[in-house]
Amino acid sequence: MRQCDVTIIGGGPGGSTLAALLAKQGRSVCIIERDTFPRFRIGESLLPFSIDIWRETGVLQKIHDAGYIVKNGARFVVDESLEEECFWFRNGLDTDHPYAFQVQRAPFDQLLLDHARELGVEVLQPLEATGARFTADAAIVETPQGEIQSKLLCDVSGRWTFLSGRQGQRRIHPSHRKVTAFGHFRNVVRCEQDPANIIIVRFGETRMGWFWLIPFADGTTSVGVVADVGYFKDSGLGPAEFFNKSIADSRAMAPRMKQAELCGAIRTESDFSFTSDHHAGDRWIKVGDAGAFIDPIFSSGVFLSTKAAELAAGAIKAAFAINDFSAAAFAEYEAQIRHGTKVFWAFIDAFYNRDFLKQMVTSRRRPLLQKSITSLLAGDIYNQKNQLISYLTSKGGAYADKEVEALLG
Ligand SMILES: Cc1cc2nc3c(=O)[nH]c(=O)nc-3n(C[C@H](O)[C@H](O)[C@H](O)COP(=O)(O)OP(=O)(O)OC[C@H]3O[C@@H](n4cnc5c(N)ncnc54)[C@H](O)[C@@H]3O)c2cc1C
């Protein structure tokens, strides 16, 4: 039986970042990845607060050298009124995190995984984890090529939720049942203030939908529409027709897509917002999407996964120091993950509230509110100085402008 200190299921950004951090601690690490890379994955706009983590793993320079577009901010537009605001990361509460990247995930995930391999991580690929069991002393992962025994299993299997699925712990968010249709296009009109920025367009009072537009260095642009599942079903359209109709109906998107040519096919996903009852247990932890995934309006997925990898690496280091891999040893990790998810959920609920959206796109008049929003958009979610975080989390996403005005001016 193969043996190592830590087994990781999943070689996406969360898995390879966690593996790199553990390898740097001197741990023997084995990643099991089902797919052959490079492979397509959605999740292409990154956040500034991942940068420090990739600096720590030593991969940041390689990301720069690969020539990805440097993203300086995010622009939000209200489709009906065309009111809009651009949030520049350099203007956050913390001015040290001014940029991120826009990436096609196929080469990007490959780059992160290759980096982990170079640090000594054993990558078993393509290989699927088909089962897991736990004893008092070990976590044992089953694969078609035999078993792997380690002190701890880290589930970083993304929305496939290897452990949550087997534990019956995957909980779909009832009020965020969404569907998305998306593709890569040539000849899309990009953000006028800075062509490197992501654009998010919010549309519809009851349809609760939005578009993304993410530019890539090769001249193509990722464009997607997200809408309530019910609205999509009522339309009676297939994904490609739904995508085309949504674009044609949009004041902000139709002019940008007038000359657009689709490269490849329109893809689709649905019901992608969920959580699980627990993020850690005896000899296992969940990292990234494997534990929870939230509506991607704020491009938070890769950041939350890499941040969880960083927090997990700290918790695992402490667990090895006292040889305790129990749920109790990971209680603080569990609390940190819950906090991060809660912050983004509150922010997302606020985004679907028209009053907050209005405040967002007119926040230039209220500098502290704009700084606070910018920090959230950058991924600065553990910043206790950000009063908007404490406000939104205490309200569960409900929003009263007068209260925020009293707090942030
Ligand atoms: C519509 C949409 C738009 C999004 N936009 C953004 C965005 O702009 N920015 C952003 O940051 N995020 C975005 N995301 C989220 C992003 O896709 C994820 O949060 C991110 O990929 C999570 O990384 P991860 O490493 O946790 O999981 P993944 O990237 O999903 O990696 C998990 C890996 O585990 C492997 N695996 C699964 N099961 C097994 C098994 N049994 N055995 C072996 N291997 C296995 C898979 O093959 C996969 O490679 C978006 C998501 C959606 C649905």
The ligand as a Tripos MOL2 file, in Angstrom:
@<TRIPOS>MOLECULE
LIG
   53    58     1     0     0
SMALL
NO_CHARGES

@<TRIPOS>ATOM
      1 C1        -20.7030   29.7920  -13.4440 C.3       1 LIG1
      2 C2        -19.4680   29.8520  -12.5980 C.ar      1 LIG1
      3 C3        -18.5960   30.9330  -12.7190 C.ar      1 LIG1
      4 C4        -17.4660   31.0040  -11.9110 C.ar      1 LIG1
      5 N1        -16.6320   32.0970  -12.0210 N.ar      1 LIG1
      6 C5        -15.5780   32.2180  -11.1970 C.ar      1 LIG1
      7 C6        -14.6790   33.3210  -11.3050 C.ar      1 LIG1
      8 O1        -14.8090   34.2020  -12.1560 O.2       1 LIG1
      9 N2        -13.6350   33.3700  -10.4380 N.ar      1 LIG1
     10 C7        -13.4210   32.4110   -9.5020 C.ar      1 LIG1
     11 O2        -12.4730   32.5190   -8.7180 O.2       1 LIG1
     12 N3        -14.2300   31.3380   -9.4030 N.ar      1 LIG1
     13 C8        -15.2930   31.2170  -10.2190 C.ar      1 LIG1
     14 N4        -16.0730   30.1020  -10.1480 N.ar      1 LIG1
     15 C9        -15.7720   29.1070   -9.1160 C.3       1 LIG1
     16 C10       -14.5830   28.2080   -9.4650 C.3       1 LIG1
     17 O3        -14.9260   27.4470  -10.6050 O.3       1 LIG1
     18 C11       -14.2930   27.2710   -8.2890 C.3       1 LIG1
     19 O4        -14.5680   27.9050   -7.0610 O.3       1 LIG1
     20 C12       -12.8360   26.7760   -8.2590 C.3       1 LIG1
     21 O5        -12.5330   26.0610   -9.4140 O.3       1 LIG1
     22 C13       -12.6250   25.9020   -7.0050 C.3       1 LIG1
     23 O6        -11.3450   25.3220   -6.9980 O.3       1 LIG1
     24 P1        -11.1330   23.9030   -6.2940 P.3       1 LIG1
     25 O7         -9.6770   23.6090   -6.3960 O.co2     1 LIG1
     26 O8        -11.7730   23.9280   -4.9500 O.co2     1 LIG1
     27 O9        -11.9890   22.8690   -7.1670 O.3       1 LIG1
     28 P2        -11.8870   22.4700   -8.7770 P.3       1 LIG1
     29 O10       -11.2260   23.5780   -9.4830 O.co2     1 LIG1
     30 O11       -13.2370   22.1210   -9.1360 O.co2     1 LIG1
     31 O12       -10.9410   21.2320   -8.7300 O.3       1 LIG1
     32 C14       -11.3590   19.9950   -8.2150 C.3       1 LIG1
     33 C15       -10.5850   18.8750   -8.9020 C.3       1 LIG1
     34 O13       -10.9200   17.6480   -8.2620 O.3       1 LIG1
     35 C16       -10.9390   16.6260   -9.2450 C.3       1 LIG1
     36 N5        -11.7530   15.4990   -8.7320 N.ar      1 LIG1
     37 C17       -13.0580   15.5260   -8.4210 C.ar      1 LIG1
     38 N6        -13.4670   14.3240   -7.9510 N.ar      1 LIG1
     39 C18       -12.3730   13.5350   -7.9600 C.ar      1 LIG1
     40 C19       -12.1480   12.1770   -7.5870 C.ar      1 LIG1
     41 N7        -13.1250   11.4000   -7.0950 N.pl3     1 LIG1
     42 N8        -10.8980   11.6780   -7.7320 N.ar      1 LIG1
     43 C20        -9.8810   12.4370   -8.2320 C.ar      1 LIG1
     44 N9        -10.0530   13.7270   -8.5960 N.ar      1 LIG1
     45 C21       -11.2780   14.2760   -8.4630 C.ar      1 LIG1
     46 C22       -11.5350   17.3010  -10.4580 C.3       1 LIG1
     47 O14       -11.1900   16.6170  -11.6470 O.3       1 LIG1
     48 C23       -10.9390   18.7060  -10.3620 C.3       1 LIG1
     49 O15        -9.7730   18.8490  -11.1690 O.3       1 LIG1
     50 C24       -17.2070   29.9870  -10.9680 C.ar      1 LIG1
     51 C25       -18.0660   28.8860  -10.8770 C.ar      1 LIG1
     52 C26       -19.1960   28.8150  -11.6640 C.ar      1 LIG1
     53 C27       -20.1220   27.6410  -11.5290 C.3       1 LIG1
@<TRIPOS>BOND
     1     1     2 1
     2     2     3 ar
     3     2    52 ar
     4     3     4 ar
     5     4     5 ar
     6     4    50 ar
     7     5     6 ar
     8     6     7 ar
     9     6    13 1
    10     7     8 2
    11     7     9 ar
    12     9    10 ar
    13    10    11 2
    14    10    12 ar
    15    12    13 ar
    16    13    14 ar
    17    14    15 1
    18    14    50 ar
    19    15    16 1
    20    16    17 1
    21    16    18 1
    22    18    19 1
    23    18    20 1
    24    20    21 1
    25    20    22 1
    26    22    23 1
    27    23    24 1
    28    24    25 2
    29    24    26 1
    30    24    27 1
    31    27    28 1
    32    28    29 2
    33    28    30 1
    34    28    31 1
    35    31    32 1
    36    32    33 1
    37    33    34 1
    38    33    48 1
    39    34    35 1
    40    35    36 1
    41    35    46 1
    42    36    37 ar
    43    36    45 ar
    44    37    38 ar
    45    38    39 ar
    46    39    40 ar
    47    39    45 ar
    48    40    41 1
    49    40    42 ar
    50    42    43 ar
    51    43    44 ar
    52    44    45 ar
    53    46    47 1
    54    46    48 1
    55    48    49 1
    56    50    51 ar
    57    51    52 ar
    58    52    53 1
@<TRIPOS>SUBSTRUCTURE
     1 LIG1         1 GROUP 0 **** ****
